[in-house]
Amino acid sequence: MPGPAFLEGDRIDLRTIEEEDIEFLQEGVNDPSVWIPIGRVDPVNRAQEEEFFEEVVSERDAVNLLVTADDARAGIVTLTSKGAEDDGAELGYWIASEHREQGYGSEAVELLTEYGFRQRALHRVSARVFDFNDGSRALLESLGFIHEGRHREAVFLDGEYRDVHWYSVLADEWD
């Protein structure tokens, strides 16, 4: 059973990530439909996922939440601080293949972005998306994120150099 609900939406809840979620996270990041769009290139074993849980999920400057739909694990959404001198955070997310195209990703991004602005007093939320990920680009644009630019051939992924597109939304634009 996933951890307690931290943010509740209409169709999903964002819950704390617990040790019992490690297997789901490992399966997700080893699924090619997830690891390619998030820019991972190496497989992740149980020990590595446990290390991710200990070092990243438990990080104080980040918010890492499990996306659940009807108490089923559906994906993750994260906000990572850009540093003390910056009032911004970077958004990250993935939804497991069996839960896609149901609006869960959009609702999760919307809930966490709202939380970032209202509860963490962020000024800016940014996200990066690879050029082939039209679904993620459309998701961000539908929520009001602005395309800021592209880093041409910035990442070698899935056999070729890929462009990275940057998006952001400011607190006063979010309303």
C-alpha positions in Angstrom: 0.0 0.0 0.0 1.4 3.4 -0.9 2.2 6.0 1.8 -0.2 8.6 3.1 -1.7 11.1 0.7 0.1 14.4 0.8 -1.8 16.2 -2.0 -5.3 15.1 -3.2 -6.6 15.7 -6.6 -9.8 14.8 -8.4 -8.6 11.5 -9.9 -5.2 11.0 -8.4 -3.4 11.5 -5.1 0.3 12.4 -4.5 1.6 10.2 -1.8 4.9 9.9 0.1 7.3 7.4 -1.5 8.0 4.6 0.9 10.4 1.6 0.9 7.7 -0.7 -0.4 7.5 1.4 -3.5 11.1 0.7 -4.5 10.1 -2.3 -6.7 7.6 -0.1 -8.6 10.2 2.6 -9.1 12.8 0.1 -10.3 10.3 -1.5 -12.8 9.3 2.0 -14.0 12.8 3.3 -14.7 13.8 0.1 -16.5 10.8 0.3 -18.8 12.1 1.7 -22.2 8.9 3.8 -22.5 10.1 5.6 -19.2 13.9 5.5 -19.2 14.3 6.9 -22.7 12.0 9.9 -22.2 13.6 10.7 -18.8 17.1 10.4 -20.2 18.4 7.4 -18.3 20.8 5.3 -20.3 21.8 2.5 -17.8 19.7 -0.2 -16.2 18.9 0.2 -12.5 19.2 -2.8 -10.1 17.6 -3.1 -6.7 20.6 -1.8 -4.8 20.8 1.3 -7.1 17.0 2.0 -6.6 17.4 1.6 -2.9 20.3 4.1 -3.0 18.0 6.5 -5.1 15.4 6.1 -2.3 17.9 6.9 0.4 19.8 9.7 -1.3 17.3 11.4 -3.6 13.8 10.6 -2.4 14.8 11.5 1.1 16.6 14.7 0.1 15.5 17.8 2.0 15.6 20.2 -1.0 13.4 18.1 -3.1 9.8 16.9 -3.1 9.4 13.4 -4.5 5.9 12.0 -4.6 4.2 8.9 -5.9 1.3 9.4 -8.2 -1.6 7.0 -7.3 -4.9 6.4 -9.0 -7.4 4.4 -6.9 -4.5 3.5 -4.6 -2.6 1.9 -7.5 0.9 3.2 -8.2 0.9 5.2 -11.4 4.1 7.2 -11.5 6.1 9.8 -9.8 6.4 13.6 -9.8 9.2 15.7 -8.3 10.3 19.2 -7.6 14.0 19.7 -7.0 15.3 23.0 -5.7 17.7 24.9 -7.9 19.7 26.1 -4.8 19.6 28.7 -2.0 20.3 31.6 -4.4 17.4 30.7 -6.7 13.7 30.7 -5.9 13.0 28.1 -8.5 12.7 24.3 -8.8 12.9 21.8 -11.6 9.9 19.6 -12.2 10.3 15.9 -13.2 7.7 13.2 -13.7 6.9 9.9 -15.4 3.7 7.8 -15.6 3.8 4.1 -16.0 2.6 2.9 -19.5 -0.6 1.3 -18.3 -1.7 4.6 -16.7 -0.9 7.0 -19.6 -3.4 9.1 -21.6 -5.8 9.4 -18.6 -4.8 12.8 -17.5 -2.9 11.6 -14.5 0.4 13.2 -15.5 -1.3 16.6 -16.1 -3.1 16.5 -12.8 0.1 15.5 -10.9 2.1 18.3 -12.5 -0.6 20.8 -11.8 -0.9 19.7 -8.2 2.8 19.8 -7.5 3.3 23.1 -9.4 0.5 24.7 -7.4 2.1 23.3 -4.2 5.5 24.8 -5.2 4.1 28.2 -5.7 1.7 28.3 -2.7 3.5 26.4 0.0 7.2 26.7 -0.9 7.0 30.3 -2.2 8.7 29.3 -5.5 9.1 32.1 -8.1 9.7 29.7 -11.0 9.2 26.1 -11.9 11.1 24.7 -14.9 11.1 21.4 -16.8 13.2 19.9 -19.6 11.8 17.7 -22.3 13.6 15.8 -25.1 12.6 16.7 -28.7 10.9 13.4 -29.4 8.5 13.6 -26.3 5.6 15.4 -27.9 3.2 14.2 -25.1 5.2 15.8 -22.4 5.7 19.0 -24.3 1.9 19.2 -24.9 1.2 18.5 -21.2 3.4 21.4 -20.1 2.0 23.8 -22.7 -1.5 22.9 -21.7 -0.8 24.0 -18.2 0.7 27.3 -19.2 4.4 26.5 -19.2 6.3 28.6 -21.7 8.8 27.2 -24.1 12.0 29.1 -23.3 14.4 27.5 -25.8 16.3 24.5 -26.9 19.7 23.1 -26.3 20.6 21.6 -29.6 22.0 18.0 -29.6 22.7 18.4 -25.9 22.2 14.7 -24.9 23.2 11.4 -26.5 20.2 9.2 -26.0 18.8 6.1 -27.7 21.5 6.1 -30.3 21.6 9.7 -31.3 22.1 13.3 -30.1 18.9 14.8 -29.1 17.7 18.4 -28.5 16.5 19.4 -25.0 13.6 21.8 -24.7 13.3 24.0 -21.7 9.9 25.2 -20.3 9.0 27.3 -17.3 6.2 29.0 -15.6 6.4 31.9 -13.1 4.3 32.3 -10.0 2.5 35.3 -11.3 1.7 33.5 -14.6 0.3 30.5 -12.8 -2.8 32.3 -11.6 
